[in-house]
Amino acid sequence: MKAFETFETPTAARVNYINAEYGLKSWLLTKDHKRIALLYLGSISAFFFIGGLYAMFIRLELLTPQGDLLSSTTYNKVFTQHGIIMIFFFLIPSIPATLGNFLVPMMIGAKDLAFPRINLLSWYIYLLGGIITIWALLAGGVDTGWTFYAPYSTTFSNSYVVATGVGIFISGFSSILTGLNFIVTIHTMRAPGMTWFRLPLFIWAHYATSLVMILGTPVIAITILLLAFERLAHVGIFDPANGGDPVLFQHLFWFYSHPAVYIMVLPGMGVVSELIANFSRKNIFGYKFVAFSSLAIAVFGFLVWGHHLFVASQSVYAGMIFSFLSFSVAIPSAIKVFNWTATLYKGSISYDTPMLYALGFIGLFTVGGMTGLFLASLAVDVHLSDTYFIVAHFHYIMVGGTLLAYLGGLHYWWPKITGRMYPEGWGRFSALVVFVGFNLTFLPQFVAGYLGMPRRYHAYPPEFQVFNVLSTAGASILGVGLVIPFIYLLWSMRYGKHAEPNPWHLPGLEWRTASPPPTENFLATPIVTWEAYEFAPPEEMQVIGKLKNEGLEAADAIIDGR
């Protein structure tokens, strides 16, 4: 272990990546990975706001059982468009395109990503795909569900299926280019001494995610092309009336879309690994197990798509194999959860805002994972398929997992991104509001689904109303909890306290440069001589700005650069 004095704090720089150049052109043509991350942050936040509006209409419609706010056709479009925007334009790019873009080069000691121009191109591709999709949704919408199941999507739907598919198809290239950029950067641009087993677990998670992006995204792209071709040319690919096979579409779609779940949640696991280790001031328990579990999740993710077809016409033998594999994929996820818990044991835990989000992630992701085991069982899945149990399970993984990790990471690295601190009291309050609102929204849906309430209907039997009233009340609380950070983070960019280069007093490379960082990240190429998450012994440590005991003024002076 290194003593405190090895955790050098650089002096703040007058010129940083934000003020190095001025003008709209300097942003739109930038090749700086940090600026591109901010472009993604603004774009993704806009899509999240639009998807949230659709969610609001869904919950208002389901407040009463009669379906008296939206017609069935309009409701079909609303929940479809909510799913498309949230999945393809928020959840999939959220952490890799923002936090990943900003941090991957800094965490490995590089000046930028391997292909800066391609990085900028990926943002323009993402924006183009998003604009086409939004145009399609505003022009008339799409009512197929976000899964685009054939033959309804290829033959019978009169909505803007092809235009929406084109938007998603284009945005997929953004994921491919981002994944390619990350893999090449991590392989070739690590600082001297930054060996594979000194990499932060955030990097391991993004490496595994990038593999899934590159291997899986072309499959959904080809599937959407086939869907559009059948719809326009009336060729029998998926439509059984023309000799096609609708189950083939499901196989192709879920071969990408189940790994896409791990594109969304694996980066979140990387964020949580950072938060748990650093806010408990301990080396992560079982570093290599956590690192390789990320790769195991990426591999297993390509082998379990068939559990989405348990009620389709695949063979019982195929169903048994997919059931076994679906139970198996829980093992590497469980390794992470148990290792995070072991890391917390006897740690010097600080309950700052990022840590609250990380602890919330562990709880909610565990509930989502455990309920996934119900759905991996052939017999139980027959009962629960296409009910609100599925909706609740999915949101516990995606919102309770990815969104909470995204918010935790955003708060954790906000001082590095902006050079400003946010109001800690408001941060803790909003984290608690989000946690309470989320559980009140989706826990009742488990019960409603178990009792048989089907999803995707705008009207329902009156006996389910109490669960929907609870869900709508929880969604209102959750919405407030998500608006609060939006307000105070924007406020902090102008009025927040200036952040130290290393406000959390941590050993990672990203904390060994100024806040905000200079354009080239580091004034000189760093040489890594320490292990990942290497902290001083407890008696020599400073715990998140507070001395462990009163006899360490000298060490505190070194940390503050005095």
HELIX and SHEET records of a PDB file:
HELIX    1   1 PHE A    4  THR A    6  5                                   3    
HELIX    2   2 LEU A   24  LEU A   28  1                                   5    
HELIX    3   3 HIS A   33  GLU A   61  1                                  29    
HELIX    4   4 SER A   72  MET A   86  1                                  15    
HELIX    5   5 ILE A   87  LEU A   91  3                                   5    
HELIX    6   6 ILE A   92  PRO A   93  1                                   2    
HELIX    7   7 SER A   94  GLY A  100  3                                   7    
HELIX    8   8 ASN A  101  ILE A  108  1                                   8    
HELIX    9   9 PRO A  116  ALA A  139  1                                  24    
HELIX   10  10 TYR A  152  PHE A  156  3                                   5    
HELIX   11  11 VAL A  161  THR A  188  1                                  28    
HELIX   12  12 TRP A  196  ARG A  198  5                                   3    
HELIX   13  13 LEU A  201  ALA A  233  1                                  33    
HELIX   14  14 PRO A  240  ASN A  242  5                                   3    
HELIX   15  15 PRO A  246  PHE A  279  1                                  34    
HELIX   16  16 TYR A  287  GLY A  301  1                                  15    
HELIX   17  17 TRP A  305  LEU A  309  5                                   5    
HELIX   18  18 VAL A  316  SER A  328  1                                  13    
HELIX   19  19 ALA A  330  LEU A  344  1                                  15    
HELIX   20  20 THR A  353  ALA A  376  1                                  24    
HELIX   21  21 LEU A  378  LEU A  384  1                                   7    
HELIX   22  22 TYR A  388  ILE A  397  1                                  10    
HELIX   23  23 MET A  398  LEU A  403  3                                   6    
HELIX   24  24 LEU A  404  THR A  418  1                                  15    
HELIX   25  25 GLU A  424  TYR A  450  1                                  27    
HELIX   26  26 PRO A  462  PHE A  464  5                                   3    
HELIX   27  27 GLN A  465  TYR A  495  1                                  31    
HELIX   28  28 LEU A  509  TRP A  511  5                                   3    
HELIX   29  29 PRO A  538  GLU A  540  5                                   3    
HELIX   30  30 GLU A  553  ILE A  559  1                                   7    
SHEET    1   A 2 GLN A 542  VAL A 543  0                                        
SHEET    2   A 2 LYS A 546  LEU A 547 -1                                        
END                                                                             
